Amino acid sequence: MGTAWFAVLGVLFVIFQAAAAEESSCTPGFESEQLIFKVTRKHLRQGTRLGKVGFSDCTDRTRFLFSTDDSRFVVQTDGLVTVKRQVVLHEGHRVFFIHSWDSQGQKLTVPAMVLYDGHHHGNNNLKTEHHHNIQLHDQIEVDSATKQDVPQVPILYFPKSNPGLKRRKRDWVIPPMNVAENHRGPFPQFVVRIRSDADKVKKILYYITGPGANEPPVGLFTMDRDSGDLYLTQGLDREKQDKYTLKAHATTAGSTSAEDPMDIVINVIDQNDNKPIFTMSTYKGDVPEASEKGTEVIKVEATDADQPDTDNSDIGYRIMSQKPEQPSPNMFTINPKTGVIRVNEAGLDREKIPEYELEVQAADMKGEGLTALTKVIIKVTDSNDHAPVFTQSEYAGTVEENKVDALVVKMEVTDGDEPHTPAWNAKFSIINGDPGNLFTVKTGTNKQEGIITTAKGLDFERTSKHTLLVTVVNEAPFAPSVQLVTSTATVVVTVKDVNEPPIFETEEKHVSKSENLAVNSTVVQYTASDPDTGRKQKVMYKILKDPAGWFGIDKDTGVIKVRNEMDRESIFVKEEKYTALIGAYDDDQIPATGTGTLIIKLEDVNDNAPVVEDRSFQVCNKKPAHQLLTVTDKDGPGFTSPYSVNIKDSSTKANWTAVMNNNKTGIILTLIRELESGFYKVIMMVSDNQGLSQVSTVTVEVCDCTGEEVTCREKVIAGSNLPVILGILGGVLLLLMLVLLLLLLANKNKPKKEQPLLLDKDVRDDIFFYDEEGGGEEDQDYFDLGVLHRGLDNRPHVFRDEVAPVFQYQPVVYKPRPANPEDIGGFIDDNLKAADNDPTAPPYDSLLVFDYEGGGSEAGSISSLNSSSDGDQDYDCLSDWGPRFKKLADMYGGGDDDMM
């Protein structure tokens, strides 16, 4: 740090000597070019001796007259430098100038600096360091011809060589000037004088620019144009701005620049004008009772707006008062640097003194300057000096097996600490008897109850009884000063046996079978076992879900067989796999059912002939385009392409050609001769690579056009259009409405006369009352058919009152469709009986009105129309149409594969 300030002192140092002969052996002046007085503290009291300054005027004199530009320092005639009044080294140093005169009366000056050296602990107040050879980086000269009105202020020269000096340096940087804030005046306050070497030969005018001069804040600094004196017009505030940078200009009377602009930096020196401020007006903290000495309670913090890292902002803390002062007035202490408050003495007791109030002071200047106060409220909290205790030493509970999150038991505890505090709230844990982590224990909402539940399903067959050891503590740790015993309780859990469903050997059973597996063939045996080994129950099987109805299962053995033919191409088969759900149940009074999944991969067989997807299209009859028809086959790979196609009908061959495309997956159908417009059917026989074939018919509309763009013209009425047609239809409708209206008016004028629906001569089936029998076509002379012509919905009087039927309806209950296909037979029988007794079930007796069919009835009995059921019909030709028609031929022709 001292080396850096050497350069600063060198900047401020300028020696003025007369142009004496270089060969003279004695040069009057100070023995060193600058003086540094090192001190070990920043606060210098009055009378503090700093050191001695050496001076000679080349005579025998030993005492000289000295003066300083800082009234806080004084130099005795023997050169001893002392502090005249208290000095505070805010920035760690203080610079001032010492003056004296030689025998010729010429004033000589040397710069001096008081430097705070915190690392040096010896007594060096009388030690003076002399520095002669200094590398100057700034040029500051003290003019011996300085005017007497400002003898203590240095003069700043523009950075050029000065021929009057022994030592010359170019490109010097002007040092900053220091001005203390809050100066009270009088104003303007002289700061520094600016000089140019050119003022010896011509008139020089001076002015300044920059913030504080001609820029905001304008007019804070001014400069005398003639003398170059820089003045401050009002007091500065470092907290608003801590530095100003001005540019000094020197010009001739003709406004010609005489020097390059020179930067002047003015630092605002901080003064202790801001007191500390606490971040909070009141601090609140808490501390457990019976806390040990040194326990941290709370931290207070204050800030100071003065310059950081100086005594002006160096804050110290202290406790000013404590209320109450029991059991000791110093129960708490505060760190003067950090503001952390800690317990200073033992004896905190919440039951006696639940709260303390402290008054804390923060002062700058390391606790000796401006002050601020705050209030700290410390609440003494309850410490955990009582352990929770179970109300019972043993608990018992029963829970059914396999249940998760089932309640086992609730355990209550008591605690003597303050309720609803961490020292009172209980925590429970199982410390023994649960190696499989089958149970969990948690604290109830009232914080004084432990609740044990099952974390996993218990197994009665494995362990029917569990013994747990449970312990309880508080959320807060026990107070170190109190020896507490942890309370424990024993919990005996009895597992209740329940009827468990049988468990299949595997959750999913995978088998692979051919889709043409014969009916009644065995697919697989899928078995399950009963976990209730002590009950000796029988396991039985049923099919729970079989979407296609393909399987049956043996109730006792679990053997699954084919009941209906399987089809790999069925909509119930996904990715060649068919899934059925199998159930296994025991013979308990309330049976328990377990489930297993049967997944069958169906192996493909060639049971589907290829078909043509494109069943209709249009084509021109002149230069028609080739038509590509898509061929598909439901079978899997190996039973599909390459396909082949053949047109067997000779008449079709004369008009069309059908060939396969290059990859044998599509048919190219081409019209080879010009046909009249109309619809034509093309019958083709398409075969797969195994020779399985099927007839496919394609309908083609041949249009009168040419080329690939097909245009079919519809026949329309010449000269007609939509508006004309609509007009004609509207006229016809209007005419019909007029005719109907005339008929209604004509009927309205006729006298009302009830007319039968049919003439009496009409021959119809007879209608009988319930108490009459006989009739028919031969009894028409004896029965009145007029009642047949009466509307029955609005003519209830057609029934005789004494014979009108009376229906007493009793609701009939029908059974729902069972899930198990094996129960379908019983379902049909039961519901058939219910339908026979249900008067609302169709068909039911009713009086029907038949339409008139003409006179006479020459028809014989309808029973004479008999279906031909004799087996002389030849169905063998159906076999040529493919496997599906072959099955039909076998069914009706008496083949080997009769439907079962």
Secondary structure, DSSP 8 states (H G I E B T S, - for coil): -HHHHHHHHHHH---------TT-S---EESSSEEEEEES-SEE-TT-EEEE--EE-SSS------EESSTTEEE-TTSEEEESS-EE-TTSEEEEEEEEE-TT--EEEEEEEEEE-TT--S--TT-EEEE-----SS--B--TT--TTSTTS-EEE-SS--TTSSS--SS-----EEEETT----SSEEEEEEE-GGGGTS-EEEEEESBTTTBSSTTSEEE-TTT-EEEE-S---TTT-SEEEEEEEEEETTS-B-S--EEEEEEEE--S----EES-SEEEEEEETT--TT-EEEE--EE--S-TTSGGG--EEEEEEEES--S-TTSEEE-TTT-EEEE-SS---TTT--EEEEEEEEEHHHHTSSEEEEEEEEEEE----S--EES-SEEEEEEETT-SS-EEEEEEEE--S-TTSTTT-EEEEEEES-TT--EEEEE-TTSSEEEEEESS---TTT-SEEEEEEEEEESS---TTS----EEEEEEEEEE------EESSSEEEEEEETT--TT-EEEE--EE-S-TTT---EEEEEEE-TT--EEE-TTT-EEEE-S---TTSTT-BTTEEEEEEEEEE-SSS--EEEEEEEEEEE--S----EES--EEEEEEES---EEEEEE-SS-TTSS-S-EEE---HHHHHHEEEEE-TTSSEEEEEE-S---SEEEEEEEEEE-TTS-EEEEEEEEEEEEEESSS--------TT--HHHHHHHHHHHHHHHHHHHHHHHHHHHHS------SS-TT--------TT----SGGGTTTS-GGGGGS-SSS-GGGS-TTT---------------SSGGGHHHHHHHHHHHHHT-TTSSS-----------S------GGG------TTS--GGGGGG-HHHHHHHHHHHT-SS---
